[in-house]
Amino acid sequence: MSTTAVSPSTVDTPPRRKAPRRPKPAPGTKRISPMRVIGLAVVWLFTAFNLLVLYWLIMAAFKTPLEIFREPLSLPAVLFERGTPFRNFIYAWDSADFGTAFLNTVLLVAICSVVIVLVSAPAAYALSRLGVRGSGPMTAFIAIGMGVPFQTVIIPLFIAMSKIDLNNNLFGLALIYIALSLPFTVFLLTGFFRTLPDELEEAASIDGASATRTFWSIMLPLARGGMITALILNAIGLWNETLLAIVFLQENANFTLARALFTFYNAASYQSEYGGLLAGVAIIVLPMLVMYILLARRIITGLTLGAGK
């Protein structure tokens, strides 16, 4: 009896089921995850709250104490009346001696911010580009310095500054500001220098340039964006600093704006001059707020470039 071989191709096999295709989104539409919606809602609520607080601060700076408590969100009546709408600002400026404090603050912040960047830039370059032995642990050690709350070192600092007679002294406060700001600035610029191309250093080395000349002539101009970002961030932080100024400054002639406002608070509260007190707060807050708004894009760009590697 003969048998006939059956090829596999002649056997009837059931058709394979294809996996169902996901429907393609319509053109111009994107899938939005629930977490993204929640995140956007939180961000916008936080932004709206801050804008409301800012609006209240500016409006209250023009109001009388009675208006502040009775009509907290309304426009100040003085804007629709004849007279001096800036009465509260004039009162705060004269009573708190903001003229001297403003000059002290501008000089202190400007000098400290420049010195911090000038000291941090060479240190960051050496840690990130020169292949120094132990540069990784040193960078990590500097980063740890950012996590140490400066409130924990106030008492040792006060004792040390008293022994060398630098309490109640703007120069002593400047030294403290510089020392406490170096870890963040070095860490920021280290990340920024790492984003610069290696080919530039190699070309400079072939031309016979030393590491110092390469830094000052080539790398430093290229790092200008990161240095400006560090300068702005330090200026904003030092302008608003209050606790160290309260601890280390006692004489009115040496007061910064934040320190003068702290002293003015007692007098304004005693006389119920809440409009003048809030005007003093606005004098301190608004300059840095305007500066941040104008330079926000540069700050964000510098921070994102520094996080590139």
Residue pairs with C-beta under 8 A, 6 or more apart in sequence:
25 31
54 289
55 73
56 72
56 73
57 278
57 281
57 282
57 285
58 282
58 286
59 73
59 74
59 75
59 76
60 68
60 72
60 76
60 274
60 275
60 278
61 88
61 89
61 275
61 278
61 279
61 281
61 282
62 76
62 78
62 79
62 85
62 86
62 88
62 275
62 279
63 71
63 76
63 77
63 78
63 88
63 275
64 77
64 78
64 275
65 272
65 273
65 274
65 275
67 74
67 76
67 77
67 275
68 274
68 275
68 278
76 85
78 85
78 87
79 85
84 90
87 275
88 273
88 275
88 276
88 278
88 279
89 279
89 282
89 283
91 273
91 276
91 279
92 98
92 264
92 268
92 276
92 277
92 279
92 280
92 283
93 99
93 283
95 264
95 267
95 268
95 276
96 260
96 261
96 263
96 264
96 280
97 252
97 255
97 260
98 257
98 260
98 280
98 283
100 252
100 253
100 255
101 255
101 256
101 257
101 259
101 260
102 257
104 170
104 254
104 255
104 256
104 257
105 239
105 256
105 257
105 258
107 170
108 170
108 173
108 174
108 177
108 238
108 256
109 235
109 238
109 239
110 235
111 174
112 174
112 177
112 178
112 181
112 234
112 238
113 231
113 234
113 235
113 238
114 231
115 174
115 178
116 177
116 178
116 181
116 182
116 185
116 230
116 234
117 185
117 189
117 227
117 230
117 231
117 234
119 178
119 182
120 182
120 185
120 186
120 188
120 189
120 230
121 189
121 220
121 223
121 227
122 215
123 182
123 186
124 185
124 186
124 187
124 188
124 189
124 190
124 192
124 193
125 189
125 193
125 215
125 219
125 220
125 223
126 132
126 135
127 135
127 138
127 139
127 142
127 186
127 190
128 135
128 139
128 190
128 191
128 193
128 194
129 193
129 194
129 196
129 201
129 219
130 211
132 138
139 187
139 190
142 182
142 183
142 186
142 187
143 183
143 187
144 183
145 182
145 183
146 183
146 184
146 187
150 180
150 243
150 244
151 243
154 243
154 244
154 247
157 176
158 167
158 247
158 248
161 167
161 172
161 176
161 248
166 172
166 175
167 248
167 250
168 248
168 249
168 250
168 251
168 254
169 248
169 254
170 249
170 254
172 248
173 244
173 245
173 248
173 249
176 244
176 248
177 238
177 241
177 244
181 234
181 237
181 238
184 233
185 230
185 234
188 226
188 229
188 230
188 233
188 303
188 306
189 223
189 226
189 227
189 230
189 306
191 306
191 307
191 308
191 309
192 223
192 225
192 226
192 302
192 305
192 306
193 219
193 223
193 226
194 308
194 309
195 305
195 306
195 308
195 309
196 219
196 222
196 223
200 214
200 218
200 219
200 222
201 214
201 218
201 219
204 213
204 214
204 217
204 218
205 214
209 217
209 218
220 227
225 298
225 301
225 302
225 305
226 302
226 305
226 306
228 298
228 302
229 298
229 299
229 301
229 302
229 303
229 306
230 302
232 291
232 292
232 295
232 298
232 299
233 299
235 288
235 291
236 288
236 291
236 292
239 257
239 284
239 287
239 288
240 258
240 284
240 288
241 256
241 258
242 258
242 259
242 262
245 255
245 256
245 258
245 259
245 262
246 258
246 259
246 262
249 255
249 256
249 259
252 260
252 263
255 263
257 283
257 284
258 284
261 280
261 281
261 284
264 277
264 280
265 277
267 273
268 274
268 276
268 277
268 280
269 277
292 299
